[in-house]
Amino acid sequence: MEQMLNNFPDLTEDFFKQGYEWVDHYKVNRLQGAENARIGL
C-alpha cells in the first residue's frame, strides 16, 4: 500500500501533463478549423 502511495504523485503529474497537452492540441485544432472556415477551405 505504501508503495502505491509513493508512486501516486508521479502518476498524477504525468496524467495532468498529458491532459494539458491534449487541451493545448484541442485548442490549436479549434483555432485552425475556425481559420480554415474563415478563409473558405
PDB file of N, CA, C and O in Angstrom:
ATOM      1  N   MET A   1       0.834  -1.211   0.000  1.00  0.00           N
ATOM      2  CA  MET A   1       0.000   0.000   0.000  1.00  0.00           C
ATOM      3  C   MET A   1       0.870   1.263   0.000  1.00  0.00           C
ATOM      4  O   MET A   1       0.600   2.213  -0.734  1.00  0.00           O
ATOM      5  N   GLU A   2       1.910   1.259   0.828  1.00  0.00           N
ATOM      6  CA  GLU A   2       2.781   2.429   0.839  1.00  0.00           C
ATOM      7  C   GLU A   2       3.456   2.620  -0.514  1.00  0.00           C
ATOM      8  O   GLU A   2       3.661   3.748  -0.961  1.00  0.00           O
ATOM      9  N   GLN A   3       3.797   1.514  -1.161  1.00  0.00           N
ATOM     10  CA  GLN A   3       4.434   1.597  -2.476  1.00  0.00           C
ATOM     11  C   GLN A   3       3.504   2.319  -3.460  1.00  0.00           C
ATOM     12  O   GLN A   3       3.963   3.145  -4.249  1.00  0.00           O
ATOM     13  N   MET A   4       2.236   2.020  -3.419  1.00  0.00           N
ATOM     14  CA  MET A   4       1.275   2.668  -4.309  1.00  0.00           C
ATOM     15  C   MET A   4       1.193   4.161  -4.018  1.00  0.00           C
ATOM     16  O   MET A   4       1.163   4.983  -4.934  1.00  0.00           O
ATOM     17  N   LEU A   5       1.156   4.501  -2.727  1.00  0.00           N
ATOM     18  CA  LEU A   5       1.052   5.916  -2.370  1.00  0.00           C
ATOM     19  C   LEU A   5       2.311   6.667  -2.792  1.00  0.00           C
ATOM     20  O   LEU A   5       2.235   7.830  -3.188  1.00  0.00           O
ATOM     21  N   ASN A   6       3.460   6.015  -2.709  1.00  0.00           N
ATOM     22  CA  ASN A   6       4.700   6.670  -3.116  1.00  0.00           C
ATOM     23  C   ASN A   6       4.715   6.918  -4.618  1.00  0.00           C
ATOM     24  O   ASN A   6       5.282   7.914  -5.067  1.00  0.00           O
ATOM     25  N   ASN A   7       4.113   6.047  -5.392  1.00  0.00           N
ATOM     26  CA  ASN A   7       4.104   6.197  -6.844  1.00  0.00           C
ATOM     27  C   ASN A   7       3.022   7.161  -7.313  1.00  0.00           C
ATOM     28  O   ASN A   7       3.084   7.664  -8.435  1.00  0.00           O
ATOM     29  N   PHE A   8       2.048   7.417  -6.478  1.00  0.00           N
ATOM     30  CA  PHE A   8       0.879   8.185  -6.909  1.00  0.00           C
ATOM     31  C   PHE A   8       1.215   9.583  -7.426  1.00  0.00           C
ATOM     32  O   PHE A   8       0.677   9.974  -8.462  1.00  0.00           O
ATOM     33  N   PRO A   9       2.083  10.362  -6.754  1.00  0.00           N
ATOM     34  CA  PRO A   9       2.361  11.718  -7.254  1.00  0.00           C
ATOM     35  C   PRO A   9       2.915  11.716  -8.680  1.00  0.00           C
ATOM     36  O   PRO A   9       2.560  12.581  -9.481  1.00  0.00           O
ATOM     37  N   ASP A  10       3.786  10.744  -9.005  1.00  0.00           N
ATOM     38  CA  ASP A  10       4.337  10.685 -10.355  1.00  0.00           C
ATOM     39  C   ASP A  10       3.234  10.413 -11.373  1.00  0.00           C
ATOM     40  O   ASP A  10       3.190  11.038 -12.433  1.00  0.00           O
ATOM     41  N   LEU A  11       2.351   9.484 -11.048  1.00  0.00           N
ATOM     42  CA  LEU A  11       1.253   9.159 -11.958  1.00  0.00           C
ATOM     43  C   LEU A  11       0.351  10.379 -12.148  1.00  0.00           C
ATOM     44  O   LEU A  11      -0.104  10.661 -13.257  1.00  0.00           O
ATOM     45  N   THR A  12       0.100  11.093 -11.054  1.00  0.00           N
ATOM     46  CA  THR A  12      -0.770  12.254 -11.141  1.00  0.00           C
ATOM     47  C   THR A  12      -0.139  13.329 -12.016  1.00  0.00           C
ATOM     48  O   THR A  12      -0.813  13.949 -12.838  1.00  0.00           O
ATOM     49  N   GLU A  13       1.162  13.543 -11.833  1.00  0.00           N
ATOM     50  CA  GLU A  13       1.855  14.571 -12.618  1.00  0.00           C
ATOM     51  C   GLU A  13       1.803  14.236 -14.095  1.00  0.00           C
ATOM     52  O   GLU A  13       1.521  15.103 -14.922  1.00  0.00           O
ATOM     53  N   ASP A  14       2.074  12.976 -14.433  1.00  0.00           N
ATOM     54  CA  ASP A  14       2.020  12.555 -15.830  1.00  0.00           C
ATOM     55  C   ASP A  14       0.612  12.712 -16.390  1.00  0.00           C
ATOM     56  O   ASP A  14       0.431  13.134 -17.532  1.00  0.00           O
ATOM     57  N   PHE A  15      -0.387  12.368 -15.571  1.00  0.00           N
ATOM     58  CA  PHE A  15      -1.768  12.450 -16.020  1.00  0.00           C
ATOM     59  C   PHE A  15      -2.132  13.890 -16.360  1.00  0.00           C
ATOM     60  O   PHE A  15      -2.721  14.155 -17.408  1.00  0.00           O
ATOM     61  N   PHE A  16      -1.780  14.823 -15.471  1.00  0.00           N
ATOM     62  CA  PHE A  16      -2.124  16.213 -15.728  1.00  0.00           C
ATOM     63  C   PHE A  16      -1.325  16.774 -16.903  1.00  0.00           C
ATOM     64  O   PHE A  16      -1.829  17.583 -17.681  1.00  0.00           O
ATOM     65  N   LYS A  17      -0.058  16.328 -17.021  1.00  0.00           N
ATOM     66  CA  LYS A  17       0.760  16.792 -18.136  1.00  0.00           C
ATOM     67  C   LYS A  17       0.122  16.367 -19.455  1.00  0.00           C
ATOM     68  O   LYS A  17       0.033  17.165 -20.388  1.00  0.00           O
ATOM     69  N   GLN A  18      -0.322  15.111 -19.534  1.00  0.00           N
ATOM     70  CA  GLN A  18      -0.973  14.622 -20.742  1.00  0.00           C
ATOM     71  C   GLN A  18      -2.277  15.371 -20.980  1.00  0.00           C
ATOM     72  O   GLN A  18      -2.620  15.691 -22.118  1.00  0.00           O
ATOM     73  N   GLY A  19      -3.000  15.647 -19.898  1.00  0.00           N
ATOM     74  CA  GLY A  19      -4.265  16.372 -20.021  1.00  0.00           C
ATOM     75  C   GLY A  19      -4.056  17.765 -20.590  1.00  0.00           C
ATOM     76  O   GLY A  19      -4.792  18.198 -21.477  1.00  0.00           O
ATOM     77  N   TYR A  20      -3.044  18.468 -20.078  1.00  0.00           N
ATOM     78  CA  TYR A  20      -2.788  19.815 -20.579  1.00  0.00           C
ATOM     79  C   TYR A  20      -2.330  19.777 -22.035  1.00  0.00           C
ATOM     80  O   TYR A  20      -2.724  20.627 -22.834  1.00  0.00           O
ATOM     81  N   GLU A  21      -1.501  18.794 -22.380  1.00  0.00           N
ATOM     82  CA  GLU A  21      -1.069  18.676 -23.773  1.00  0.00           C
ATOM     83  C   GLU A  21      -2.269  18.427 -24.678  1.00  0.00           C
ATOM     84  O   GLU A  21      -2.339  18.974 -25.778  1.00  0.00           O
ATOM     85  N   TRP A  22      -3.214  17.607 -24.224  1.00  0.00           N
ATOM     86  CA  TRP A  22      -4.400  17.312 -25.027  1.00  0.00           C
ATOM     87  C   TRP A  22      -5.239  18.574 -25.209  1.00  0.00           C
ATOM     88  O   TRP A  22      -5.743  18.842 -26.300  1.00  0.00           O
ATOM     89  N   VAL A  23      -5.385  19.350 -24.127  1.00  0.00           N
ATOM     90  CA  VAL A  23      -6.180  20.582 -24.215  1.00  0.00           C
ATOM     91  C   VAL A  23      -5.525  21.567 -25.171  1.00  0.00           C
ATOM     92  O   VAL A  23      -6.205  22.195 -25.982  1.00  0.00           O
ATOM     93  N   ASP A  24      -4.190  21.705 -25.077  1.00  0.00           N
ATOM     94  CA  ASP A  24      -3.492  22.609 -25.998  1.00  0.00           C
ATOM     95  C   ASP A  24      -3.686  22.154 -27.442  1.00  0.00           C
ATOM     96  O   ASP A  24      -3.934  22.976 -28.324  1.00  0.00           O
ATOM     97  N   HIS A  25      -3.574  20.856 -27.684  1.00  0.00           N
ATOM     98  CA  HIS A  25      -3.744  20.311 -29.031  1.00  0.00           C
ATOM     99  C   HIS A  25      -5.169  20.573 -29.531  1.00  0.00           C
ATOM    100  O   HIS A  25      -5.375  20.924 -30.693  1.00  0.00           O
ATOM    101  N   TYR A  26      -6.150  20.398 -28.635  1.00  0.00           N
ATOM    102  CA  TYR A  26      -7.547  20.630 -28.997  1.00  0.00           C
ATOM    103  C   TYR A  26      -7.772  22.098 -29.353  1.00  0.00           C
ATOM    104  O   TYR A  26      -8.453  22.403 -30.332  1.00  0.00           O
ATOM    105  N   LYS A  27      -7.198  23.010 -28.558  1.00  0.00           N
ATOM    106  CA  LYS A  27      -7.374  24.429 -28.828  1.00  0.00           C
ATOM    107  C   LYS A  27      -6.748  24.804 -30.159  1.00  0.00           C
ATOM    108  O   LYS A  27      -7.320  25.584 -30.920  1.00  0.00           O
ATOM    109  N   VAL A  28      -5.571  24.251 -30.443  1.00  0.00           N
ATOM    110  CA  VAL A  28      -4.923  24.529 -31.728  1.00  0.00           C
ATOM    111  C   VAL A  28      -5.810  24.050 -32.874  1.00  0.00           C
ATOM    112  O   VAL A  28      -5.972  24.760 -33.867  1.00  0.00           O
ATOM    113  N   ASN A  29      -6.384  22.859 -32.747  1.00  0.00           N
ATOM    114  CA  ASN A  29      -7.249  22.338 -33.798  1.00  0.00           C
ATOM    115  C   ASN A  29      -8.498  23.197 -33.950  1.00  0.00           C
ATOM    116  O   ASN A  29      -8.955  23.427 -35.070  1.00  0.00           O
ATOM    117  N   ARG A  30      -9.052  23.670 -32.850  1.00  0.00           N
ATOM    118  CA  ARG A  30     -10.224  24.544 -32.920  1.00  0.00           C
ATOM    119  C   ARG A  30      -9.884  25.829 -33.667  1.00  0.00           C
ATOM    120  O   ARG A  30     -10.635  26.267 -34.538  1.00  0.00           O
ATOM    121  N   LEU A  31      -8.736  26.433 -33.314  1.00  0.00           N
ATOM    122  CA  LEU A  31      -8.330  27.676 -33.959  1.00  0.00           C
ATOM    123  C   LEU A  31      -8.071  27.456 -35.444  1.00  0.00           C
ATOM    124  O   LEU A  31      -8.472  28.272 -36.275  1.00  0.00           O
ATOM    125  N   GLN A  32      -7.402  26.357 -35.778  1.00  0.00           N
ATOM    126  CA  GLN A  32      -7.100  26.067 -37.182  1.00  0.00           C
ATOM    127  C   GLN A  32      -8.401  25.840 -37.958  1.00  0.00           C
ATOM    128  O   GLN A  32      -8.537  26.295 -39.094  1.00  0.00           O
ATOM    129  N   GLY A  33      -9.349  25.138 -37.346  1.00  0.00           N
ATOM    130  CA  GLY A  33     -10.627  24.903 -38.004  1.00  0.00           C
ATOM    131  C   GLY A  33     -11.381  26.203 -38.249  1.00  0.00           C
ATOM    132  O   GLY A  33     -11.986  26.380 -39.306  1.00  0.00           O
ATOM    133  N   ALA A  34     -11.349  27.109 -37.282  1.00  0.00           N
ATOM    134  CA  ALA A  34     -12.021  28.397 -37.445  1.00  0.00           C
ATOM    135  C   ALA A  34     -11.352  29.214 -38.542  1.00  0.00           C
ATOM    136  O   ALA A  34     -12.027  29.875 -39.332  1.00  0.00           O
ATOM    137  N   GLU A  35     -10.027  29.166 -38.587  1.00  0.00           N
ATOM    138  CA  GLU A  35      -9.290  29.902 -39.623  1.00  0.00           C
ATOM    139  C   GLU A  35      -9.611  29.328 -41.001  1.00  0.00           C
ATOM    140  O   GLU A  35      -9.818  30.081 -41.953  1.00  0.00           O
ATOM    141  N   ASN A  36      -9.652  28.017 -41.111  1.00  0.00           N
ATOM    142  CA  ASN A  36      -9.968  27.389 -42.397  1.00  0.00           C
ATOM    143  C   ASN A  36     -11.375  27.774 -42.839  1.00  0.00           C
ATOM    144  O   ASN A  36     -11.594  28.034 -44.022  1.00  0.00           O
ATOM    145  N   ALA A  37     -12.325  27.815 -41.921  1.00  0.00           N
ATOM    146  CA  ALA A  37     -13.693  28.185 -42.269  1.00  0.00           C
ATOM    147  C   ALA A  37     -13.742  29.652 -42.710  1.00  0.00           C
ATOM    148  O   ALA A  37     -14.479  30.011 -43.629  1.00  0.00           O
ATOM    149  N   ARG A  38     -12.950  30.488 -42.043  1.00  0.00           N
ATOM    150  CA  ARG A  38     -12.979  31.924 -42.356  1.00  0.00           C
ATOM    151  C   ARG A  38     -12.451  32.182 -43.768  1.00  0.00           C
ATOM    152  O   ARG A  38     -12.982  33.024 -44.493  1.00  0.00           O
ATOM    153  N   ILE A  39     -11.392  31.441 -44.156  1.00  0.00           N
ATOM    154  CA  ILE A  39     -10.814  31.676 -45.485  1.00  0.00           C
ATOM    155  C   ILE A  39     -11.433  30.764 -46.547  1.00  0.00           C
ATOM    156  O   ILE A  39     -11.020  30.785 -47.707  1.00  0.00           O
ATOM    157  N   GLY A  40     -12.417  29.973 -46.148  1.00  0.00           N
ATOM    158  CA  GLY A  40     -13.216  29.228 -47.120  1.00  0.00           C
ATOM    159  C   GLY A  40     -12.633  27.902 -47.558  1.00  0.00           C
ATOM    160  O   GLY A  40     -12.933  27.442 -48.660  1.00  0.00           O
ATOM    161  N   LEU A  41     -11.812  27.270 -46.735  1.00  0.00           N
ATOM    162  CA  LEU A  41     -11.291  25.943 -47.098  1.00  0.00           C
ATOM    163  C   LEU A  41     -12.329  24.871 -46.820  1.00  0.00           C
ATOM    164  O   LEU A  41     -12.077  23.690 -47.060  1.00  0.00           O
TER     165      LEU A  41
END
